[in-house]
């Protein structure tokens, strides 16, 4: 399967009581369907997935599947600490029409899990039983563990592991990894701050939180890169850099949701224990997104 282009790492829509909000999920997806996005990641980190039950995650997947336009590739975030639970979610996603499963590196039992052999065993076991192709999710900001390039290369040869979402933002490590992996193994950047550079180093696309608020800008970078208009791609990357930085370094998902509200998507309240942005934070987010509309 081809994993190319731009995929928003979708947010979840909640009401003020903290319940999933179907009509707002549909509102966002129907707007995003009009843009040349390759598809959607559902239940990644941006979806506040650790704050959701398994039933809620499956419900959200079903709603996105229902609202998505024909031809969009759907990736399910299936990460759980156990192989058994990861496979259960992945196979349910397969049953409702998802194309790939994104599995997070396990991390809770740090001393045992922060070992290359344990990580490799986890991904091989998930891929052996998953009914859809598996992607590795490398996000050391969350897990505290960065997969070594050699482990990624080893896993790339498994017949049911097709790619990786690399949210580390570490371009040097990406540069080291790309020549080691199996030909056809697809690495997608998860960093809104430098995905243009990742594309130049061999990434096949990007799965981005910021694409919820700025999908046109992200697609413009991708299309400029594909047309070999590198200066244009660099220019647009520079334009969105302040917005990407203020979210990544300071305000995270609550800040992204506020930015979505500013631009015409539904961000809405974050789920507890997240705290909505303060008045000062809102002013900083507004300044970072000034002049950017999607």
C-alpha positions in Angstrom: 0.0 0.0 0.0 1.1 3.6 -0.7 1.4 6.0 2.2 2.2 9.3 0.5 1.0 12.8 1.0 -0.5 14.6 4.0 -2.6 13.0 6.7 -4.0 15.0 9.6 -3.6 13.3 12.9 -7.2 14.0 13.8 -8.4 15.6 17.0 -11.4 14.1 18.9 -14.4 16.3 19.4 -15.9 16.5 22.9 -18.7 18.5 24.4 -18.3 20.4 27.7 -19.3 17.3 29.6 -16.5 15.4 28.1 -18.6 13.2 25.8 -17.7 12.4 22.2 -19.5 14.8 19.8 -20.5 13.1 16.5 -21.9 16.2 14.7 -18.6 18.0 15.2 -16.5 15.1 14.0 -18.6 15.1 10.8 -18.3 18.9 10.5 -14.5 18.6 10.5 -14.2 15.6 8.2 -16.6 17.0 5.6 -14.5 20.2 5.5 -11.3 18.2 5.3 -12.7 16.0 2.5 -12.7 19.0 0.2 -8.9 19.3 0.5 -6.3 17.2 -1.3 -5.4 15.2 1.8 -4.4 11.6 1.4 -6.4 10.4 4.3 -6.7 10.5 8.1 -5.1 9.1 11.2 -7.7 8.3 13.8 -6.8 7.8 17.5 -3.2 9.0 17.4 -1.7 11.1 20.1 -3.6 14.3 18.9 -6.9 12.5 19.5 -6.3 12.5 23.3 -6.4 8.7 22.9 -4.9 7.9 26.3 -7.9 9.7 27.8 -10.4 7.6 25.9 -11.8 4.1 26.5 -11.4 1.4 23.9 -15.1 1.6 23.1 -14.8 5.4 22.5 -11.8 4.8 20.2 -13.7 2.3 18.1 -16.7 4.7 18.0 -14.6 7.5 16.7 -13.1 5.2 14.0 -16.6 4.3 12.9 -17.7 7.9 12.7 -14.6 8.9 10.7 -15.1 6.0 8.4 -18.7 7.0 7.8 -17.8 10.7 7.1 -14.7 10.2 5.0 -14.8 10.7 1.2 -14.2 7.8 -1.1 -10.5 7.3 -1.7 -9.2 8.6 1.6 -6.7 6.2 3.3 -7.7 5.6 6.9 -5.0 4.7 9.5 -6.1 3.6 12.9 -4.1 4.4 16.0 -4.1 1.0 17.8 -1.4 1.4 20.4 -1.7 -0.4 23.7 0.8 -1.8 26.1 -0.1 -5.4 25.4 0.2 -7.2 22.1 -3.3 -8.8 22.7 -5.1 -5.4 23.1 -3.2 -3.8 20.2 -4.2 -6.6 17.9 -7.8 -6.5 19.1 -8.2 -2.9 18.1 -6.3 -3.3 14.9 -8.5 -6.1 13.7 -11.7 -4.2 14.6 -10.3 -1.3 12.5 -9.8 -3.8 9.7 -13.4 -4.9 9.9 -14.7 -1.4 9.4 -12.5 -0.5 6.5 -9.3 0.9 7.8 -6.2 0.4 5.6 -3.4 0.4 8.2 -2.8 0.2 11.9 -0.4 2.6 13.7 1.1 0.8 16.8 2.9 2.8 19.5 6.1 1.6 21.0 5.2 0.2 24.4 6.8 2.1 27.3 5.0 1.7 30.7 7.5 -0.9 32.1 10.4 1.3 31.2 13.3 -0.9 32.3 12.0 -3.9 30.3 10.4 -2.0 27.4 13.3 0.3 26.6 15.2 -2.5 25.0 15.5 -3.1 21.2 14.7 -6.8 21.4 11.5 -6.2 23.4 10.4 -3.5 20.9 11.1 -5.7 18.0 9.2 -8.6 19.5 6.2 -6.4 20.2 6.0 -5.1 16.6 6.6 -8.5 15.0 3.9 -10.1 17.2 1.4 -7.4 16.4 2.2 -7.6 12.7 1.9 -11.4 12.7 -1.8 -11.2 13.9 -3.0 -7.9 12.4 -5.4 -8.2 9.5 -4.2 -4.9 8.1 -0.6 -3.7 7.5 1.1 -2.2 10.5 3.0 1.0 10.9 5.5 1.7 13.7 4.9 4.8 15.8 8.1 6.4 17.0 7.4 9.3 19.4 10.1 9.5 22.1 8.5 12.7 23.5 5.7 10.4 24.8 7.4 7.1 25.3 10.8 8.2 26.5 12.3 5.8 24.0 13.6 6.4 20.5 13.7 3.3 18.3 17.3 2.7 17.1 17.7 2.8 13.3 18.9 -0.8 13.3 15.7 -2.0 15.0 13.6 0.0 12.5 15.6 -1.5 9.6 15.1 -5.1 11.0 11.3 -4.5 11.3 11.1 -3.1 7.8 11.6 -6.6 6.4 8.5 -8.0 8.1 6.0 -8.6 5.3 3.2 -6.9 7.3 5.1 -3.9 8.5 4.9 -1.2 5.8 6.1 2.0 7.4 6.7 4.3 10.3 5.4 7.6 11.7 8.4 9.4 13.0 7.4 12.1 15.4 10.8 12.5 16.9 11.7 15.5 14.8 15.2 14.2 14.8 16.4 14.8 11.2 19.9 13.3 11.8 18.3 10.1 13.0 16.0 10.1 10.0 18.9 10.6 7.7 20.6 7.6 9.3 17.5 5.4 9.1 16.4 5.9 5.5 19.2 4.1 3.8 19.0 1.1 6.2 15.3 0.2 5.7 13.9 -2.2 3.1 13.1 -0.6 -0.3 9.5 0.5 -0.3 9.3 0.9 3.5 7.6 4.3 4.0 8.5 6.8 6.6 6.1 9.6 7.3 7.1 12.6 9.3 5.1 13.5 12.4 6.8 16.9 13.0 4.9 20.0 11.8 8.0 22.1 12.4 10.3 20.3 9.9 8.4 17.9 7.7 9.6 19.7 4.5 13.1 18.8 5.4 12.0 15.2 6.2 10.6 15.0 2.7 13.9 16.0 1.3 15.6 13.3 3.3 13.3 10.5 1.9 10.1 10.7 3.9 7.1 9.7 1.7 4.7 12.1 3.4 3.6 13.4 6.8 1.0 12.7 9.5 0.5 16.0 11.2 -1.4 17.4 14.1 -1.2 20.9 12.7 -2.9 19.7 9.5 -6.2 19.8 11.5 -5.9 23.6 11.5 -3.8 24.3 8.5 -4.5 21.5 6.0 -4.1 23.7 2.9 -0.7 25.0 4.0 0.5 21.4 4.7 -0.7 20.2 1.3 0.9 23.2 -0.4 4.3 22.2 1.1 3.8 18.6 -0.1 2.7 19.7 -3.6 5.6 22.1 -3.9 8.0 19.4 -2.9 6.5 17.0 -5.4 6.9 19.6 -8.2 10.5 20.1 -7.1 9.7 23.7 -6.2 11.9 23.5 -3.1 12.1 27.2 -2.4 8.3 27.4 -2.4 8.1 24.4 0.0 10.7 26.0 2.3 8.8 29.3 2.2 5.5 27.7 3.3 7.3 25.6 6.0 8.7 28.9 7.3 5.3 30.4 7.3 3.8 27.7 9.5 6.8 27.3 11.7 5.7 29.8 14.4 2.4 28.1 14.7 3.9 24.6 14.9 6.4 25.7 17.5 3.9 27.4 19.8 1.8 24.3 19.8 4.6 21.7 20.1 6.6 23.6 22.8 3.9 25.2 24.9 0.2 24.6 24.4 -0.2 21.1 22.8 -3.6 19.7 22.1 -5.7 22.4 23.9 -3.8 25.0 22.0 -4.4 23.2 18.7 -8.1 22.9 19.4 -8.3 26.6 20.1 -6.5 27.3 16.8 -9.1 25.1 15.0 -11.9 27.1 16.5 -10.2 30.3 15.2 -10.0 29.0 11.7 -13.5 27.5 11.3 -13.0 23.9 12.3 -14.4 22.6 15.5 -11.8 22.2 18.2 -13.9 22.5 21.3 -12.9 21.7 24.8 -10.1 19.3 25.7 -10.9 16.3 27.9 -10.0 16.5 31.5 -7.4 16.7 33.0 -6.2 18.9 30.1 -6.7 22.6 30.8 -8.1 25.0 28.2 -5.7 27.8 27.1 -5.6 30.9 29.3 -6.4 34.3 27.9 -2.7 35.0 27.6 -2.1 31.7 25.8 -5.0 32.4 23.4 -3.4 35.7 22.5 -0.1 34.0 21.7 -1.8 31.3 19.6 -3.8 34.0 17.7 -0.5 35.8 17.0 1.2 32.6 15.8 -1.7 31.8 13.4 -2.3 35.3 12.2 -2.5 35.4 8.4 -2.8 31.6 8.2 -6.1 30.2 7.1 -7.2 26.9 5.7 
